């Protein structure tokens, strides 16, 4: 938990990351940044999907609509926060010459999206009139 708190501080002071280790090949830092941006695009897509479910499916039962929308919105929020934390962790590991950090988050995110997709299939097949 202390490591996470330190990483959160680094989110807002990325220049402090430079104080650790040595400067990696710029290609690796730029690849890390592209990965960060890909996670942000995924977060924006999930958030957009959450709003789309809420706004464009008014005939869907309220509980279904809100549940699906909140699941997508929550996944988007977690994805955006994870993007920043992962960027900092990877940048620090590269500077220290350590292995890149691993994470279960991609698997968890994939499962959340799959569960929401299955719920949407059920809604389509069973009908959504409230």
TASUL-V380678 format. One record per backbone hydrogen bond with DSSP energy under -1.0 kcal/mol. CO is the residue of the C=O (numbers start at 0). NH is the residue of the N-H. Records with the same first field share a line. If there is no record, write none. Layout:
BEGIN
CO=NH + NH
END
This chain:
BEGIN
0=4
1=5
2=6
3=7
4=8
5=9
6=10
12=15
13=16
15=18
16=19
24=27 + 28
25=29
26=30
27=31
28=32
29=33
30=34
31=35
32=36
33=37
34=38
35=39
36=40
37=41
38=42
39=43
40=44
41=45
42=46
43=47
44=48
45=49
46=50
47=51
48=52
49=53
50=54
51=55
56=59
60=64
61=65
62=66
63=67
64=68
65=69
66=70
67=71
68=72
69=73
70=74
71=75
72=76
73=77
74=78
75=79
76=80
77=81
78=82
79=83
80=84
81=85
82=86
83=87
84=88
85=89
86=90
87=91
88=92
89=93
90=94
91=95
92=97
94=21
103=107
104=108
105=109
106=110
107=111
108=112
109=113
110=114
111=115
112=116
113=117
114=118
115=119
116=120
117=121
118=122
119=123
120=124
121=125
122=126
END
